[in-house]
Amino acid sequence: SLSQNYPNPFNPETEIHFSIKEENEVSLVIYDILGKEITRIIQSRMEPGFHKVIWDGSSSSGSAVSSGIYFYRMSSPQFSSIKKLIMLK
């Protein structure tokens, strides 16, 4: 499962919580409103259970993103979910 980030709106960082039922390859990717990949927070094999990651509002190049609406997508072989988050400066 994928939970809504907190806080939302956020500045300068937000927490994203998710859980997985069994060990699997998991990815967590942030996209802008146009669907362009901003950063890939997770791309690894993970153990089952509850997990938390913190996104600091930066792109894969390390630059800070601007205020706006973004989406995060968590996916594994058996599951995929997308949620919306808002960055306010």
N, C-alpha and C positions, 0 to 999 in steps of 0.2 A: 504494500500500500504506500501511497505518497500523500503526505500531509501538506496543508497550506503553510507557506513560510511564515515566520514570525520574527520581528514585526513586519507588517505589511500595511502601508508603505514603509520603506526602510531608508536609513542613511546613518552610518556608512556601511553597515553590514546586516545580514539577515541569516537566520537559521533555517535549514531545510531538513525535516525529519522524514524517514522512510523505513519500511521494514520489508524483509524478504523471508520467504518460508524455507528455502533451501539454498545451499551454496550454489552460486551462479555468477555468470558474467553480468555486471551491472554498469550502466552508463547513466550519468546525470549531466545534462547539457543545458546551457542558458542560450536563449535565442532572443533577437530583437523583434520588434513588431512586424518586420518584413520577412521573418523566418531565417535571417542570417545568423549563423552560429557565432556567439560572442565568446564563450569559453566552455571547455569540457572539464567539469569539476571532478568527475569520477569516470574511469574507464578501467575496471579491474574486476577480478574474481573476488567475491565477498562471501563471508560467512553468514548463515541465517541469523535473524534477530533484528533488533531496532538499531538504527544508525542515525547519526546527526552530522551534517556538514555545515560549514559557515561559508557563505559567499561574501566577499569583501567589496563587491561592486566593481571589480576590475575585469578587463577583457583578457584573452589569452596572451596578448602582448604586454600586459601589465598596466595599461592605461585605464584610468577611471572612466566608467560609462557615464553618459549624460542622464539627466532626469528623463523618466519616461516609463512606458509599459514594456515589460519583458515577460518571457515565458520560460519555464523550466520543464524539461522532459526527463523522466526517469524510465528506463527500459531495461528489461531482461528478456530471456527467451520466452517466458510465459506471461509477461506483464508489461504494459506500457501505460503511462499516464502523464498528462500535461496540466500544469497549473500556471496562473498568471501572478506576476509580482510587479510592484511599482517602486521605482527609485525616485525619491524626492530630495532635491538638494536645497 
